[in-house]
Amino acid sequence: MTPATSSSDAFVFFGATGDLAYKKIFPALQALLRNGELDMPIIGIARSGWTLEQFRARARDSLEHAGPVDEEACARLCRQLHYISGDYADDTTYARLRSVLRDARRPLHYLAIPPSLFPTVVQGLAASGCARDARVVVEKPFGRDLASARALNRVLHGAFDESAIFRIDHYLGKEAVQNLLYFRFANTFLEPVWNRDYVQSVQITMAEDFGVQGRGGFYEEAGAIRDVVQNHLLQVTALLAMDAPVGHDAASLQAEKLRLFRGMRPLRAQDVVRGQFEGYRDEHGVADDSNVETFAALRLHIDTWRWAGVPFYIRTGKCLPVTATEILVDLKVPPLAIFDTIEPPQSNTFRFRLSPEVVISASARVKRPGTAMLGQSVELVARRESADQQSPYERLLGDAMRGDATLFTSDASVEAAWAVVDPVLDLPEPVASYRRGSWGPEGAAALVSDGEGWHDPAPGPEDAGAAPPPSAH
C-alpha cells in the first residue's frame, strides 16, 4: 500500500488523445513541470493508432491552444512523454504499460475515459500488477445514481485501497470554492450567527447563459441534476454548512462533509422544479420527446442541530440571463423595526460570488442623509478579485501525486450525495418549458417560501454595460 506521504513517480493517463486531455491535462502538466513537480515519466494510453511523434505534436498543439507556451517547459514535457496505443480490454496493453513503467513503483493512473470503461481499465491494471502501490484518479460522474455509484466503488476497491482513490471534481479545485471554506473557519465573527437562530435561508445559484454547445447526446444521458447538482452544488452546500473539522488533514475535513451529507433530507418531487429551455429538442442527439431537465431548482433541508428548519434553495440552468455562480445567505430581520418608518424591515446578507469574479461581501443598513431616520442598504466588500491564477486541474493533479486527498471526494460522501437526489432523478412529470434568457420556468418561484423570492446574480463586471454592485469599503 502506498504511504499517504509518498509522492508518485510516474503519471499514466488513459484517454490521452481525447478532448479532456487536450483542453485540461496537457496545460496542467506543463504548469506542474514548470514548477518542478513533474520529474517523472508521463505515459499516455489511447486506442488511437498514433505514433509517439503524433502524440507529442498533439501535446504541443494543446499548449498553443491554451497559450502562452513556455518553450522550455513544453520541450521538457515532450521529452518525458511516452505513448501506448492499445485496446483497454487487451492484456497486452497493460503488459506494455508495465514495461514502460520500468522501475516506477508508485504510479498515478488517471482515467480520462468514459465511465463505462472504468471497470475494464481498473481490472486490467489489477491483473497486470500495475495497480500495486499505485493511485488512481477517476473523473466524474461517479455513477448515474446511488446503485451505480456503489457498483463503481466496488470495482475500484477491488484493485485500490480507498486511500489511493482520488475522485476528481475540478470545481473543488477552484480558488473561490476553497476560499469559501477558509473564510468561514479562519474568522470568528461568522460562527455566532451561522446557524438556524440567525439565518433565514440560503440560496445557491449556478447560472449559464449558453446552451448545451453541441453536446446534446451527453446531456440526454445526464441532465442538470446529475450534471452539476449532485456533485458541484451539493459539495458547495457542504462547505457552506458543515461544522469545523477537528484538524486540517483530509480525513477530518471529509468526516465533517460526510456528516453534513448524511444530514441532508432526501429530496421529494414537491421540492423540485425541472425546466427545459425552448429549442433544446432541436439540438443534435436530443430526443424529440426529451424529458431531460436543463434547469433545476430545489428546496433542500439539512436535519442537523445547526440547520434544522433553514431552507437551502439551489438552482442551476442553461440559457439563463448570465453566467455566474453565487451564494446568498439571508439573515433574519431584526425583531422590531425601530427606525425604518416607510420601508419594510430588511435583513442583512452575506454574498459569496464564486464566478466569474470572486466577491465576498456583507450587506448592512445605514442611515440616509437627512432629518428622517430612513435607511439604505450598502455592501461591505471583504474581497473582490479576478478568476483563478492556478488552474483547478494543476492544483488537483499535484495534490493527487502527493497523496493529498483534501480536495477530493470519498466513497461514502459520493454515495450520501446520491442518496439525496436519487428519489428525483427520473421523475415522470414533464419538464416545464422556459424562454432562453429567462430565469427558468415560472414554477421555480413557488419553491421560495420567504417574501424576497430568488436572488438573481448580476452580470460580471467584464460583461458589456455591467457594473459591480454598490459597495462601501
N, C-alpha and C positions, 0 to 999 in steps of 0.2 A: 504494500500500500504506500502511495506517495505521501510523505510527510507534508503537512499543511504549509510549512515554511520553505520547502524546496521549490526552486524555480524550474520551469520546463526547459528542456534542452533541444527541442525540435518542435516545429509548428507544421501541422498537416491540415490541409483544408480540402474537404470533398466538395464538389461543385465548383471547382476552381475556374472554370470558363464561363460561369453563369453571371447573371445580372448583379446579384448581391456582391460577388467578389469584385466585379468591375467598378461598381459605384462606391462601395464602402470598405472592403477588406484591403485592397491594394493601397489606397491612400492611408489607411490606418497603419499598415505595415511600414510604409515609408516614414511616417511620423515616429513610430516606435524605434525604427532603426536609426533615425536621425538623433534620437535622444539616448542612444546607447542601450536600448532594452531588447535588442533582437539579434544577438550574436549567436545564431543557431541556423541549422538547415531549415528551409522553407519549402515544403513539398506540396505541390498541387496535384489533385487527383480528379479526373473527369472522364466521361465517356467519349468526349470528342477526340478524334484521332489526330491530335496535333503533335507537332514536334516541340522540343524544348525552345527552339528559337521563336516559333509562333507564340508560345506561351509567354516568353519574355517580351515579345512585341505587344502582346495584349496588356501586360502589366504597364509597359511604357505608355500605351495609349490611354489606359485608365488614369494614370497620374497626370497626363496632359489634359485630360478631360476635367479632372478635379482642380488642377492648377493652383499655384505655380509649381513647377517641377524643381525639386532640389537635385541638381545633376549628379552630385557626388552620392547622395543617398539613393537615387534611382539606380546608378551604376552598381552600387553595393548590393542593393536588393536583387537586381537581375543576376548577379554572380551567385547569390545564395539560393536562387530558385532551382528546384528540381520539378520534373513533371512526369506523372504516370498516367498513361491512357489505358483505361480498362473498364470492364463491366463490374458494377458493385456487387453482383451476385457471383462473380468468378473468384474462386480461391486463389488463382494465380495473381490477381491484382494485389491481394494482401501479402502474398509471398514476395512480390516485388517491393512493396512498401517496407516490409521487414528488412529487405536487403539494403534499400536506400537509407533507412534509419541508422544502419551500422551500429555505432556504439551508443547511440542515444538511448537513455533509459527512462526518461520522464517526458515523453511526447505529449503535446496538447493537440487533440483531434477536434477540428471544427467542422460541424455538419451543416454546410451551407447548401442544403439539398431539400427537396420536398419532404414533408413529414412522413409520407408513405414509404420512403426509403430508409428511414431511421432504423427500423428493426434489421433490415438486410445488412446495413453497414456496421451496426453495433455488433451483430452476431459474427460478421466477418472479422472484425477487429479482435473479438474474443477468441475465435477459433485459431487465429494466426499467431496469438501471443502479443499482438500489438496493443492490446488493452492493459497489459500487465504494468502496474505502476504508472499508468497514464491518466490523463484527464480528458474530458470530453465537453465540448461546448455545443449546446443544442439551441437552434433558432426557434422562436415562437412561430406558429402556435403550438403550445404544449397540449395537444389533443384538440378535439372538437366539442367535447362535453366531458362530464365527470367520468363516465365509463372509459372513454378512450384515453383520458389523461392517466387514469390508473393503469391501463394496459401499457401505455408508453413507459411509465415509471417502472413497471415490472421488467420490461425489456432492458431498460438502462441499468437497473440494479442487477440484472443477470450478468453484466460484464464489468460494471464500475461500482465502487462504493459511493454512497451519497455525497461524501466529502469531495469526490473527484468529478462530480457532475455540475456543470455550470449552465443554467438555463438563462440565456441571454435575452434581455428585453432592452433594446437600445434606449428606450425612454428613461429608464432608471439611471443611465449614464449621463444624462443632460445636467449641466451645471445648475440650472434653475431648479430642477427637481431635488437635487442634493441639498441645495441651499434652503429649501423648504424645511427639511429635517434639521439642518444646522440652526436656522433662525429660531425654531421652536425650542430647542434644548440648550442653546448657548446663551439664552437670555432668560431672566427670571420674571419679567413683567407679564408675560403671557399666561403663565401657569395658573395664577389665581382666577382668571376669567375663562380659561379654556375647558369649559365643562357645561353641563346642562343647566346650571344655575344662572349663567350669563349669556349663553349662546342660544339665539332664537332658531337659526337654521344655517345650513351650509350649502352653497351652490358651486358646482364644478362644471364648467363648460369647455368642451374641446370642439371648436368650430373650424370648418374648412370651406373656403369659398370656391372650391373646384369639385369636379365630379370624380368618377372612378378612373379617368385618364386611360381609357383603353383596356382596363383590367376587369371588364365586366364578368368574365368567366371566373376569375378568382373571387370577386365579390359575391357572386352567386353561391359560392361554397362557404362564405364567411358571414357577411352582414355586419352591421355596426356593433352589435353586442359581442359577437365573437372576436371581431377585429380589434376593437380598442377598449370596450367597457370591461370585459373580464380581466384584461391584463393592465393596460396603461392606467385607466381611470380608477379601478379598484386599488391598484398599487399606490396611486397618488392619495386616495382616500385613506389608506392605511398609514402613510407617512403623516398625514394631516391629523389623524385621530388617535394614533397609538400612544401608549404610555411610554415614558422614558425607559430605554433599555438599561439593564444593570451594569453594562460595560460597553466599551466601544468595539468589541470584537464582533465578527459576523454572526456567531451563534446567538449572542444576546439580542442583536437587532432583529434577527429572523424570528426569535422566540416571541418578541413583542408583536411583530407584524402578524404572526400566526394567531396569537391570542385575539387580535383585533378582527382578523378574517373570520374566526370562529364565532365572534360576537355579532357578525352581520346576519340579519334575518334573511332567509331565502326569499327571493322576490316572488310576488304573486302577479297574476295578469292585471289586476287593477292598479298595480304600482308602475306599470309600463305603458308608454305611448310609442308606437312604432310608426315611422313615416317613410315615404319613398318619393324622391324628387321627380317632377314631371320630366319625362324623356328618358328615364333610366331604362325602361324596357326596350328602347330603341338602340341601346348600346350592344356592341358585338359580344356574343357569348351570354346574353341575358335572355331568359325565357320570356315569351310573350305574356305569360300569366304570372310572372315572378311575384312572390310574396316576401321577398327579402328586403329587410329594412336598410335604408341608407341614412336614417335618422332614428335615434332612440333617446327618449327621456324617461328617467325613472326616479322613483322615490325610495330611498334606502333607509332602513332603520338599523341602528347598532345597539344591541342589547347588552351594554356594559354599564357599570355604575356611573361612569363619566358621561355617557352619551344617551342614556335611555330617554326617549321622548323627543330627541332632537332630530328632525328630518334632514337627510342629506339628499339634495336634488342633483342629479347627474344627467347631463345631456351631451350628445355628440351628433354630428351630421355632416353630410356632404352638401355642396351648393348652398351654403348659408351666406349671410352678408359679408363676413370677414373670415380671415384665418387667424385664429388666436386661441390660446388656452389660458383660462383664468379661473381663479377660486375667489369666492366672496364669502367671508364668514360674517354673518349678520348678528350683532349682539341685541339683547333685549332693550326695549326703550326704557327710559327712566320711569320709576313708579308714579311720579307726579310731574305734570307739565307746569313748572313754576314760571318760566319766562316767556315761552312762545305763546302769544295770545291769538295769533291768526293761523299760523301753520300747525298742522297736527304734529305731535311729538315724533322725532326721527331718531333712529338708532345710530350707533357707531358701527363701523365695519372695519375689518381687515381685508385687504386685497392682495392677492398673490398672482401676479401675471407671469406665467411661465414661458410664453412665446407670443409673438415673435421677438419681443424685447423682454427683459426681466425687470419687474417692478415689485417692490414690497412696500405697502403703504397702509396707513390707517386714516379713517375719516373722523373728524371731530366737529362739534358745533361751536361757533364763536359768535360774539355779538356783532351785528351790523352797525356801521357808524350811524349816529343819530340819537335822538332822545328816546325813541321807543326801544323797549327791551325785546328786540326781534333778533333771531339768529340766522346764520347761514352755515353751510357745510364746507369745510376745507379738507384737503387731503394732505396728510403729513407723510412725505415720501422718505422711507428709510434707505431705499436703494433703487437706482434706475441705471440700467446699463444695456449694452447691446448683447447679441447672442453669444454662444459658446466660442471660446478660443480653441479649446481642445475638443475634438470630435468624440461623441459617445463611444464609437467603436474603438478608437485609440485607447480610451480610458478602460473600457471593459475588457478588451483583449489583453492589455497589460496586466490588469488585475488577475485574469484567469491564468496567465502564465506564471504569476507569482503565487497562485493558490489562494487569493483573497476573494472570498465569496460574499463580501458585504453587500455589493450592488446586484447580486443575483438572487434568484428565487428558489426556495426549497421545494421538495416534493410535496410536503404537507400543505404549504401555502398555495401551491398550484391547485391542489385538489379542493382545498377550502374555498378558494375563489370560484372555482367551477360550481361548487355546491350552492353558491349564492345565486348564480344566473341560470343554472340548469333548468329550473321549472319554467322559464320563459324563453328558452332558445328557439322553439319551433311552435309558436302559438298559431292556432288555426285562423284566428281572426284576421281579416285582410288589413294590410297596411294602409294608412291614410296618405293620400297624395298631398304634396305641398309644392308651392312655386319655387323655382330657382331664385336665389337671392332673398328668400324669406327666412324667418326663424323657425321653420318647420311647421307641422300641422297644428291647427288651432287647438286640438285637444291637449297639447302639451301644457297649456296654461292652467288647465284644471288640476294638474298634479300639485302645483304650488299652493299650499293652503293659507299662507300669510298674505297680507294685503299688498305687498310690494310686487309680487309676480317675479318673473325671471329677470335677472340682471344680464343685459346684453353687453358683451365686451365691445369696446370701441375699436375702430381700426388702429393699427400700429402707426407710429409717427412716420414710418417710411412710406406709408400709403399716401397717394396723392390727395392733397386737401385735408389730411388728418392732422390733428394736433393732440399732444398729450393732455390728459385731464388737468384741470387747475390744481395747483398744489401749494402748500406752504412749507418751505424748507426750514 
